[in-house]
Amino acid sequence: MEKTRSIDFSKLTLCDALDLATIVEEEAKERYGEFAHQMEIHHNPDAAGFFKFMLKIEALHEGRLADRRRQLFGDAPRKVRREMIFDIEAPEYDEVRANMTHRQALETALNAEKKAFAFFDEAAKHVKDSEVQALFVELREEEIEHAGLVEKEISKLPPDSPTDVDDEEEPVAH
């Protein structure tokens, strides 16, 4: 799995898996924070507001997973570290444009949720521990739910007009 470095999924413990899941949410939360800031700089309040909303959602998930880990394993040291992962659920940098529409911001989040689903779906196939597999399946199912919520919000929006979309613009965050 190319988005993880030095993680042997067949040897993950439940504690390790909870740490991994927490770090995934932390990475996504931080990326949404970067994007919200970029949209504020570029005077795009709709996209900024949505990215702030997603930041809060990811922070809630991160907190819930961290609490679960603490309840089960206390202050046991982490073996899974941030540098072992990259872009598992975090939205892609190259999808964000200064003049992106609200719809495009939602589509960016939808792509991130689909990416996280694919990660947990694939990871579940490589674990040996039944508790870890159950956690990854749970997380995979949550990503389906999250994608459904974003799709529902997208369906409420009017289509973007051709003048709203500027594919020539460079990404705002690198």
Residue pairs with C-beta under 8 A, 6 or more apart in sequence:
1 7
1 9
1 119
1 122
1 123
1 126
3 85
3 86
3 87
3 88
3 119
4 84
4 85
4 86
4 88
5 83
5 84
5 85
5 86
6 84
7 20
7 80
7 84
7 85
9 123
9 126
9 127
10 126
10 127
10 128
11 128
12 20
12 127
12 129
12 132
13 129
13 132
14 72
14 73
14 129
14 131
14 132
14 135
15 69
15 72
15 73
15 76
15 79
16 79
16 80
16 132
17 127
17 129
17 131
17 132
17 135
17 136
18 65
18 68
18 69
18 72
18 73
18 135
19 69
19 78
19 79
19 80
20 80
20 84
20 85
21 65
21 135
21 139
22 62
22 65
22 66
22 69
23 80
23 81
23 82
23 84
23 85
24 85
24 88
24 89
24 116
24 119
25 58
25 59
25 61
25 62
25 65
25 89
26 58
26 62
26 82
27 82
27 85
27 86
27 87
27 88
27 89
27 90
28 54
28 58
28 88
28 89
28 90
28 91
28 112
28 116
29 55
29 58
29 59
29 62
30 90
31 90
31 91
31 93
32 51
32 52
32 54
32 55
32 58
32 91
33 51
33 55
34 173
35 47
35 51
35 91
35 96
35 108
35 173
36 48
36 49
36 51
36 52
36 55
37 48
38 96
38 98
38 172
38 173
39 45
39 47
39 48
39 51
39 96
39 98
39 100
39 105
39 172
40 48
41 172
42 98
42 99
42 172
44 98
44 99
44 100
46 101
46 102
46 105
47 96
47 100
47 101
47 102
47 104
47 105
50 102
50 105
50 106
50 109
51 105
54 109
57 146
58 89
61 142
87 115
88 115
88 116
88 119
89 112
89 113
89 115
89 116
89 119
89 143
90 112
91 108
91 109
91 111
91 112
92 108
92 111
92 112
93 171
93 173
93 174
94 171
95 104
95 107
95 108
95 111
95 171
96 105
96 108
96 171
96 172
96 173
97 104
97 166
97 169
97 170
97 171
97 172
98 169
98 172
99 164
99 166
99 169
100 108
101 160
101 164
101 165
102 157
103 154
103 157
103 159
103 160
104 160
104 165
106 150
106 153
106 154
106 157
107 154
109 150
110 147
110 150
110 151
110 154
113 143
113 146
113 147
113 150
114 143
114 147
116 139
116 143
116 146
117 140
117 143
117 144
117 147
120 136
120 137
120 139
120 140
120 143
121 140
123 136
124 133
124 136
124 137
124 140
127 133
127 136
